[in-house]
Amino acid sequence: MAKTIDLAAKPEKITDEQLKEVQQIISISNQIKLEVGNAEARKHALLHELDIVNKKMGELNSKLEEEYGKMDVDIQTGTITYAKNEQADS
């Protein structure tokens, strides 16, 4: 069977309106990707800061435990609650 060849001229470009629409959509997409990247970078920085704070809290807990023994502290009043059979180590 013989191949048919289409000799009709085909458009070489999309219309200016279509090009503008494509460019606008790509621009919006790029802006969203940039904002997501910025949000992820900020998230990473915040998680790093949280890790530092958690380490400081762990160090403080260790110091308090050395001084007072096993206990809980009311963070509003500073009142110490010892577990049953526990006393202050002073």
Backbone hydrogen bonds, N-H to C=O, Kabsch-Sander energy under -0.5 kcal/mol:
donor,donor_aa,acceptor,acceptor_aa,energy
6,D,4,T,-0.5
7,L,5,I,-0.8
19,L,15,T,-2.7
20,K,16,D,-2.5
21,E,17,E,-2.1
22,V,18,Q,-2.5
23,Q,19,L,-2.7
24,Q,20,K,-2.3
25,I,21,E,-2.4
26,I,22,V,-2.4
27,S,23,Q,-2.3
28,I,24,Q,-2.3
29,S,25,I,-2.4
30,N,26,I,-2.5
31,Q,27,S,-2.3
32,I,28,I,-2.4
33,K,29,S,-2.3
34,L,30,N,-2.2
35,E,31,Q,-2.4
36,V,32,I,-2.6
37,G,33,K,-2.4
38,N,34,L,-2.4
39,A,35,E,-2.4
40,E,36,V,-2.6
41,A,37,G,-2.4
42,R,38,N,-2.4
43,K,39,A,-2.6
44,H,40,E,-2.5
45,A,41,A,-2.2
46,L,42,R,-2.7
47,L,43,K,-2.6
48,H,44,H,-2.1
49,E,45,A,-2.3
50,L,46,L,-2.6
51,D,47,L,-2.0
52,I,48,H,-1.9
53,V,49,E,-2.3
54,N,50,L,-2.7
55,K,51,D,-2.1
56,K,52,I,-2.2
57,M,53,V,-2.5
58,G,54,N,-2.2
59,E,55,K,-2.3
60,L,56,K,-2.5
61,N,57,M,-2.7
62,S,58,G,-2.1
63,K,59,E,-2.2
64,L,60,L,-2.8
65,E,61,N,-2.6
66,E,62,S,-2.2
67,E,63,K,-2.0
68,Y,64,L,-3.3
69,G,65,E,-2.2
72,D,81,T,-2.6
74,D,79,T,-2.6
75,I,73,V,-0.7
78,G,74,D,-3.3
81,T,72,D,-2.9
83,A,70,K,-0.6
86,E,83,A,-1.7
